[in-house]
Amino acid sequence: MSAGRRGDFDELEEDPLADTAERPDEEEEEDGEDLIGDNMAADYEDRPELDQYDPSLVDDGSVHEPLTVEQRLAAERAMDNRDRRRLRSEPGTPGFPMSSSGMSDAGSGPETPGSEGRAKRRRMARSGATPSEFGDADDLFDDDKDVPAYEYDLAHEKLEETLSKGLGIDARLERKIRLSFQQFLLKFKLEGQTEPRYPDMLRKMAEEDHRHLDVNFGHLQQWSAQLVMWIAEHPARILPILNETLLAEAARKFGTYKSLVDTEETELRAAIHSFPVREPIRELSTRHLDRLVSVTGVVTKRTKVFNEVKRLLLRCAKCNFLTAPFDVEADKELKPGSCVECQSKGPWRVDRVKTLYRNHQRITIQESPSTVEPGKMPRSKEVILTGDQVDSVRPGDELQLTGIYRCLYDAATNARTCFPVYKTEIAAVHLHRKGDVKLIELTEDKVQQINDLRRDPNLRERIICSMAPSIYGMKHVKTAIALSMMGGQQKVTAGKHRIRGDINTLIVGDPGLAKSQFLKYIEQTFPRAVYTTGKGASAVGLTAAVTRDENGDWGLEGGAMVLADDGMCLIDEFDKMNDNDRTSLHEAMEQQTISVSKAGIVATLKARCSVVAVANPSEGRYDPQRTFAQNVNLTDPILSRFDILAVLRDESDPVQDERLADHVLCSHIRSHPDANGDDKAVRPKLEQLASHVEPLDQELLKYYIIYARQKIHPKIADIDKDKLANFYADLRAEAFRSGGQAMTARHVDSIVRLAEANARLELREHVLPKDLNNAIAVMLESFIQSQKHQVAEELRKRFSRYVTQATPVVDQLSALLEKMLKEKLEHLRNSRPAAAAAPDLSEARVEVAELVRATEQHDVSLDEVHSFMRSPLFA
């Protein structure tokens, strides 16, 4: 440029190209600069002295070979490394995160989606930091190097002061948080262990291709108390940093996640669980806003899965230029600004191909019925599920939920209430489904305890006695409940017809015999159980209902049997239901599906559950002179769908009444709130005998049931098919002759299911002949109890060969001896005057000769009688 032109620029006081539109208050200059002056031609004069080159810098003599593709890529990598080192060594310009010192063009222009380093540039742009301040994030994950503790110590950091001023987390503190969490994943060890815990969990996550890592809040608390306090107080700011750190660490070790970093299609999630502060849903208030909360409830509603925009990319409608990506956040307003290419401020159109989405689903979680105070309605709260959380829960699941409690502006709520209010919801961080047998994981110690029980020869009796131990007697009902909890093995035939494996039980009896207490025990013991009453439940309440949602669309809501899928449905007051409501259970109890065709919705829902129903006799008390159908107002179609019928009669028996009173009294003493050690050790007289069967611990029993249903799948191979066929033929002929329970082909399936449940009860993979004998004994007892008293005694003698094969000789002799003692006691009572005191059980005596004669009538050998007398049961 000529000297004259340089002088002209020196005389300028203002930039003549400045935008006058930005200064509306200033007057426009009347005379601008004359670009065509007298000395304009001097700019184009030849100046040979300046057109000289240094020969040492000119390389015209040598000939270079063309670069190959590999050489070119290697050169580009070398230049990228050089630029990266230069960025780290030179301070950048504040406010221009991608520029070096001075006004470099590095990083200008639109970013290409998927380009390397874009995620780091976005984090730096959010924090307003320079590359040198932030450092190279990839340096944190170069290798498993030992980082000194002072580099990630957060004890003296003041995050609250920064956030209270409305500022974000600065790059230095963010880097320390990332480094602290990365070292936690690499180094944290549980007390008493030598190996770090989370590297194996990362490996398992990669093997199963999961998108989240379960991180225990207590482990983080042991590692850094300051970090967990920030997570609890500011989860919306800290958790994204932990997610990015987890993704970078996983991508460094596993190629599966490296591709996610390159494409940025998704991110891993650090699922924080075991938050120590549990809050009821009804106590969530303003003090919990934007904080981490942990609630428990039951899922009542679930929407379909939607696609939520995660990262938005726009194109200019005029020039089709692609803008930089926008991270969509609920509290962040999108302002595209002007197009970089044509400077237009719109209109814009969404690039639906390059825009990134994520799964989005809403569920409604409601307080558990058992936790609601009397007289109050259960409250509910909406929960947002994203990513791999969607469709992980279903209505009826009981959840332990950890999430972020946040508020959103809701125009519809404001219009309804006529004053500004905010809608609250929970953004899920971690979900734990309670009661799903398939998902419960057992520890090695529990599995070892369960396997030790396999060697117990009296295991079946111990499990049956462990059912509702606070209820005295009723062995037949406890056996039915134990078999229903275990269940049989479901099958699919060649014609794709499904045969259920769940066992349905109906309990009918006189008032005051703890029928409802049995249902409550199952609800507390079985992992997934839904309790309802026949009087308070309708057909749609038990099956499914079609309802409108808040948008006016029709949707399905599952009833009790749908919610109990893969569990047990408990129905109290079954006889109080309407006939139309009971008819709706026919399909659900046999095919285990519920078909709905209403309001344009045609669907089939799964109801794979065992049904345990309780009913009262139609006349108040069960009359043994009438048949089962006459005592209970239930139709044959519904009765045939029950595998086991159990009848409870309140009969006067001095021996049993004395034992029952003793049992109830000892139970009251042990259960008193102020009971001491001696009181809790009180046991009834019957339990003090050497012949008493010791029940299992209730906590161990729960894990035993879970293990049996998860791991044991009995197969039928070598069983006596002729015996089963003959028993069914004899029982069916007797049913037509004497009335009572109708025997159908369904009961053959029932016997097979009961045999499989007996095998599962003792943790066996194959059904043995004794399992078939036990199943036949249960079915026979169920059939006999449904007959009149006179017919029942005759049937018991006629089918005694089936019962004796299923019952051990020791138990047969014990029952026989107990019957003879009762007869002696009754004879003593009748021989005394009415005013005399009732005879004591110790006064009843049975001679050995009488016992021998009775055993001969029952085809029991003397050797077996001698073995019985030497057994602990006789002692």
Secondary structure, DSSP 8 states (H G I E B T S, - for coil): --HHHHHHHHT--S-TTS-GGG-TTS---SS---SS-TTGGGGG---GGGS---GGG---S-------HHHHHHHHHHHHHHHHHHHHHS---TT-TT--SSS--TT-S---TT-TTHHHHHHHHHHT--HHHH--GGGGGSS-----GGGS--TT--HHHHHHTT----HHHHHHHHHHHHHHHHH---TT-SS-SHHHHHHHHHHTT-SEEEEEHHHHHHH-HHHHHHHHH-HHHHHHHHHHHHHHHHHHH-HHHHHHHHH-----EEEEE--S----GGG--GGGTTEEEEEEEEEEEE---EEEEEEE-EEETTT--B---EE--TT------S-TTT-----EEE-TTTSEEEEEEEEEEE--GGGS-TT----EEEEEEEGGGTTS--TT-EEEEEEEEEEEE-HHHHHHHSS--EEEEEEEEEEEEES-TTT----HHHHHHHHHHTT-TTHHHHHHHHSSTTS---HHHHHHHHHHHH----EE-TTS-EE-----EEEEE-TTS-HHHHHHHHHHHSSSEEEEESSS--HHHHSEEEEE-TTS-EEEEE-HHHHTTTEEEEEESGGGS-HHHHHTHHHHHHT-EEEEEETTEEEEEE--EEEEEEE--TTSS--TTS-HHHHS---HHHHTT-SEEEEE-----HHHHHHHHHHHHHHHHHH-TT--HHHHT---TGGGSTT------HHHHHHHHHHHHHH---B--S--HHHHHHHHHHHHHHHHHH-SS---THHHHHHHHHHHHHHHHTT-SB--HHHHHHHHHHHHHHHHHTS-HHHHHHHHHHTHHHHHHHS-HHHHHHHHHHHHHHHHHHHHHHHS-TTS----GGG----HHHHHHHHHHTT--HHHHHHHHHSTTT-
